Amino acid sequence: MKIAVIGGTGLIGSRVVEILRARGHEAAPHSTSTGLDLLTGRGLAEALTDAAVVVNLTKPRTFDDASPAFFRTTTDNLLTTASAAGVGHTVILSIVGADRVPGSVYYRGKVLQEDLLKAGPVPYSIVRATQFFEFIETVMSWTSDEHTVRLPAVLMQPVAADDVARAVADVSVGAPLRGTLDIAGPEVFALDELGRITLAARGDHRAVVTDDGAGLYAAASGDALVAKEGAVIAGTTYREWLTR
């Protein structure tokens, strides 16, 4: 099966391509580095020629007010071109709890992307994942200095990128879900506690200060970022991942 993976050179996309090729599929990675620009549509028709499935893993460069416009434009371009090319299945990667954090403009953009896909002309699947293990240290860097890391105590259920990639690959070779599959890690943490675990594993002696107004995830509350009943629960724990 020919599968076009847009964003196929990134953290999840490169793994998805590797998994699909190992299973015998013709998985082609596409990104700005290969000449495809989903914002302008440049290279998109060529990328989707003869493709049975397109997987969209792209995201904007920033998480600011430009996010909704990015998701609207790229999704409109993708659906128009995929429909014209006869693509039978479109898959996107979204975020668990995106619809439960209205205070985040980036999350509102992801909900818009999902809604456009649902209303579009191509059969679809949405995979929603919790925050990646690989992203935790980036989150910490947003609100840190040489002495402290400031993090909210918001609950989250992080997951390994490898586990997310396997879920995306599985969905992409199956029949369109015309719905959503959630995937999450096996443990729920407060983000400030995740910070302490991470610093200890790295031998970093900075202090974590609980600050419920710090960073992107300050917009979430309660268990908004925790997977609900019916989610796929991956096996890799955060401490296992840290030791690798």
MOWO-V354383 format. One record per residue. PSI is psi in radians with two decimals (none if undefined). OMEGA is omega in radians with two decimals (none if undefined). Layout:
# MOWO-V354383
PSI,OMEGA
PSI,OMEGA
This chain:
# MOWO-V354383
2.37,3.10
2.16,-3.09
2.14,3.08
2.15,-3.12
1.80,-3.13
2.25,-2.90
0.45,-3.00
0.05,3.08
0.06,-3.08
-2.94,-3.06
-0.91,3.14
-0.75,-3.05
-0.75,-3.14
-0.62,3.10
-0.72,3.11
-0.79,3.13
-0.79,-3.12
-0.76,-3.14
-0.81,-3.10
-0.72,3.12
-0.66,3.11
-0.43,3.12
0.06,3.05
0.16,3.14
2.74,3.07
1.52,-3.10
2.12,-3.09
2.10,3.09
2.39,3.12
2.47,3.11
-3.14,3.09
-0.52,-3.14
-0.32,3.10
0.04,3.09
0.11,3.12
2.24,3.09
1.84,-3.06
-0.41,3.11
-0.67,-3.14
-0.31,-3.06
-0.01,-3.12
2.19,3.09
-0.04,-3.04
-0.78,-3.14
-0.73,3.13
-0.69,-3.12
-0.53,-3.07
-0.01,3.13
2.13,3.11
0.16,3.11
2.36,3.06
-0.52,-3.06
2.51,2.96
2.31,3.10
2.17,-3.11
1.97,-3.12
0.31,-3.08
2.74,3.07
2.78,3.11
2.87,-3.12
-0.44,-3.13
2.88,-3.11
0.53,-3.00
-2.79,-3.04
-0.23,3.11
-0.17,-3.04
-0.87,-3.12
-0.72,3.12
-0.67,3.09
-0.87,-3.07
-0.61,3.11
-0.86,-3.08
-0.83,-3.10
-0.63,3.13
-0.73,3.08
-0.79,3.13
-0.78,-3.10
-0.83,-3.07
-0.71,3.12
-0.80,-3.10
-0.69,3.13
-0.71,3.12
-0.77,3.14
-0.54,-3.11
-0.09,3.14
0.39,3.09
2.35,-3.03
-0.05,-3.05
2.18,3.06
2.27,-3.12
2.35,3.01
2.75,3.03
2.14,-3.14
-2.81,-2.97
2.27,3.02
2.25,3.12
0.10,-3.11
-0.61,-3.12
0.00,-3.12
0.16,3.13
1.20,-3.08
-0.29,3.13
-0.15,3.13
2.08,-3.14
-0.59,3.11
-0.77,3.13
-0.63,3.07
-0.63,3.08
-0.69,3.11
-0.68,3.08
-0.72,3.07
-0.78,3.11
-0.80,3.12
-0.79,-3.10
-0.70,3.10
-0.70,3.12
-0.78,-3.12
-0.60,-3.10
-0.07,-3.02
3.13,-3.01
-0.07,-3.04
2.30,3.05
2.47,-2.93
2.86,2.93
2.45,3.06
2.17,3.00
2.11,3.09
2.20,3.12
2.69,2.98
-3.09,-3.09
2.46,-3.12
2.52,2.99
-0.73,-3.07
-0.26,-3.06
-0.23,-3.02
-0.77,-3.12
-0.54,3.04
-0.77,3.09
-0.76,-3.14
-0.62,-3.07
-0.42,-3.11
-0.55,-2.99
0.73,-3.10
2.79,2.98
-2.87,-3.04
-0.21,-3.08
-0.61,-3.00
2.78,2.97
2.13,-3.10
2.16,-3.08
2.52,3.03
2.83,3.13
0.42,-3.13
2.48,3.14
2.45,3.01
2.87,-3.03
1.22,-2.94
2.83,-3.01
2.65,3.12
2.48,3.11
-0.64,3.12
-0.71,3.14
-0.67,3.09
-0.77,-3.13
-0.71,3.10
-0.69,3.12
-0.74,3.12
-0.77,3.13
-0.75,3.13
-0.81,-3.11
-0.66,-3.04
-0.45,-3.13
0.01,3.10
-3.12,3.07
2.57,3.11
2.32,-3.13
-0.50,-2.95
0.69,-3.11
-2.77,-2.97
2.42,2.99
2.21,3.09
2.49,3.04
2.42,-3.11
2.86,3.05
3.05,-3.03
-0.10,-3.02
2.55,3.06
2.29,3.12
2.72,2.80
2.48,-3.06
-0.65,3.12
-0.63,3.09
-0.67,3.03
-0.69,3.10
-0.75,-3.14
-0.73,3.12
-0.75,-3.10
-0.82,-3.14
-0.72,3.13
-0.72,-3.14
-0.50,-3.12
-0.02,-3.09
0.48,-3.12
2.14,-3.01
0.20,3.05
2.70,3.12
2.51,3.00
2.14,3.11
2.18,3.12
2.08,-3.08
1.80,-3.03
0.08,3.02
0.15,-3.00
2.20,2.94
-3.13,-3.08
-0.68,-3.01
-0.01,3.03
-0.34,3.14
-0.25,-3.13
2.72,3.11
2.80,3.11
-2.33,-3.13
0.55,-3.08
-0.55,-3.07
0.18,3.13
2.41,-3.12
2.55,3.12
3.08,-3.14
2.40,3.13
-0.14,3.12
2.65,2.96
2.22,3.14
1.98,-3.12
2.84,-3.01
-0.37,-3.02
2.18,3.08
2.82,-3.11
-0.74,-3.14
-0.65,3.04
-0.79,-3.12
-0.70,-3.13
-0.54,-3.08
-0.16,-3.08
none,none
